[in-house]
Amino acid sequence: MERIPILRMGQFLLVTIQVDMHDRLAMQLQDDLTQRISEWNSKGVLIDISTLEIVDSFIGRMLANIAAMARVLDAEAVVVGMQPAVAITLVELGMSLEGVRTALNVESGMELLYELRGDFHEEIGG
Amino acid sequence: MSKLPEIIQNHEEGIRSEWLKAMSTTVRRSDLMTDSEIQSQTRELLAAIVAGVKSRDITDLDAQAWTQTREVLQSISASRARQGFTPSETTMFVLSLKQPLFTVIRKELSKTPDIVFDELWAATLLLDKLALLTTDAFLETREQIIFRQQQELMELSTPVVKLWEGILALPIIGTLDSARTQVVMESLLQAVVQSNSRIAIIDITGVPTVDTLVAQHLLKTITAARLMGAECIISGVRPQIAQTIVHLGIDLSGVITKARMADAFALALQRSGRAVVATQNGAGAKKQEAKKEE
């Protein structure tokens, strides 16, 4: 079965969505990602959707869900590289993805994750 | 068989001079038009009408023979629309032809009252149709002008300015409606991607009023920018607008707002790890000049 690869980069996970998202693929990604986060004890997930051109409300909700699930598992999710058309569509659908962190590209997304991890360390006094 | 075509043909000059006289009392606008212009327009139109009536069919203005008349009328009324005539003034230009024409008809056919009535009716029909044609053409030109102006406004009103590396500014002038929000949103998001900017300042100094709809449109734009990873700052909030926003119960708590664009820019610089430093008496500038000279 087709799957979206999940790459491990140290403490973080990198997911690049390069195919058209259909519903089953999205569910599979949710399963895999939560599995990996708990398995590898990851502190952050970077989801790159720069090649995603079409979204519907299901995909939008899935992005929000993944972020929420990651947070429950003590990891931060950052969505990067959203296309203008996708952003407009999501807003028109009434999905503002509250609580999902965003960045312009993978580079600034990584920076953001490093920043956030630094915060965690300070919080626990490390 | 109608005698109208012959009558018009035979009395072309007489009708024209009477017509000019009639117009001078009703719709003459010497501030918008010179005498020679109106002379040439009446001559052109009457000649076209004569050419039209020669076809002996004075009811069907869509026919081939009337093409010239239609074109002349359309160009006259288009030029009048641009010059700023009112619709009624433009229509009166054609309708004031009625009186001279009727006078001629009465004079010519005074011995046969029955036929006079028929001819008058035919002439009325003809002139009414011409007048309607004029109004249509007038409105069409007006609409074209309005459409063009709308497009110009749309293009003028959505510039995206790059203030610094990674900082964009979007001064909004005029009221935000749905169509404009779409354009503003698209151009902002496009600029964010192109220039890789993390911060966008939306300046609403030029927005006359902020109601719930405008606020909703603003929030949409901000949310879309946030989804792409750019942060928005609203600047140029006037005291009056601040009051309106609170009175309307618009929730802007998730948005950074600043009174002046300068404040927003300072914050944007701070967020991107930069600062503006004052130099003493332009010493910095002099030093740089000295360096250049070296």
Chai-1 contact restraints between the chains, C-beta under 6 A:
chainA,res_idxA,chainB,res_idxB,connection_type,confidence,min_distance_angstrom,max_distance_angstrom,comment,restraint_id
A,M82,B,L227,contact,1.0,0.0,6.0,A-B,restraint_1
A,M82,B,M228,contact,1.0,0.0,6.0,A-B,restraint_2
A,P84,B,L189,contact,1.0,0.0,6.0,A-B,restraint_3
A,P84,B,Q190,contact,1.0,0.0,6.0,A-B,restraint_4
A,A87,B,A224,contact,1.0,0.0,6.0,A-B,restraint_5
A,A87,B,L227,contact,1.0,0.0,6.0,A-B,restraint_6
A,A87,B,M228,contact,1.0,0.0,6.0,A-B,restraint_7
A,I88,B,A224,contact,1.0,0.0,6.0,A-B,restraint_8
A,L90,B,L227,contact,1.0,0.0,6.0,A-B,restraint_9
A,V91,B,K220,contact,1.0,0.0,6.0,A-B,restraint_10
A,V91,B,T223,contact,1.0,0.0,6.0,A-B,restraint_11
A,V91,B,A224,contact,1.0,0.0,6.0,A-B,restraint_12
A,S96,B,T223,contact,1.0,0.0,6.0,A-B,restraint_13
A,T102,B,L227,contact,1.0,0.0,6.0,A-B,restraint_14
A,T102,B,G229,contact,1.0,0.0,6.0,A-B,restraint_15
A,A103,B,G229,contact,1.0,0.0,6.0,A-B,restraint_16
A,L104,B,N196,contact,1.0,0.0,6.0,A-B,restraint_17
A,L104,B,G229,contact,1.0,0.0,6.0,A-B,restraint_18
